[in-house]
Amino acid sequence: MSKKTRNIVIAVCLLIVLVVGALLIYNANRPQAQLGDKNIVVTVVHKDESSKDFAINTGAENLRTACEEQELIAGDESEYGLYVKVVDGETADYDADGAYWAITKDGEWLTTGVDDTMIADGDHYEFTYTPAA
């Protein structure tokens, strides 16, 4: 085996070790669902800027399930999970007019969708109708 080939094999092995290590660290530190009953609040800010709070008691692990139990959200399935189009009966259709539902937790934008947002007792989420810019 030439020195160049050996160096390539070593580099590939190191890359594999780094990727596996990164995955292990991610899995150890990702948000975990809290088991059992949880009380969360979901605030909906409508197109007319009126807002409504929904107190939800649930055993659900994620935001999608908790909101669907209350028939609060609906939308289209995608490869990333539920694309929320309807909240509290109001539709925001990005394809039609560029409007969408912004999802935040305590005012901070979420980096996950409703399927991957794990909930815990006391959490507060907001769905805000956001018109096209």
Buried (B, 14 or more C-beta within 10 A) or exposed (E): EEEEEEEEEEEEEEEEEEEEEEEEEEEEEEEEEBEEEBEBEBBBBBEEEEEEEBEBEBEBBBBBBBBBEBEBBBBEEEEEBBBBBBBBEBBBEEEEEEBBBBBBBEEEEBEBBBBBBBBEEEBEBBBBBBEEE
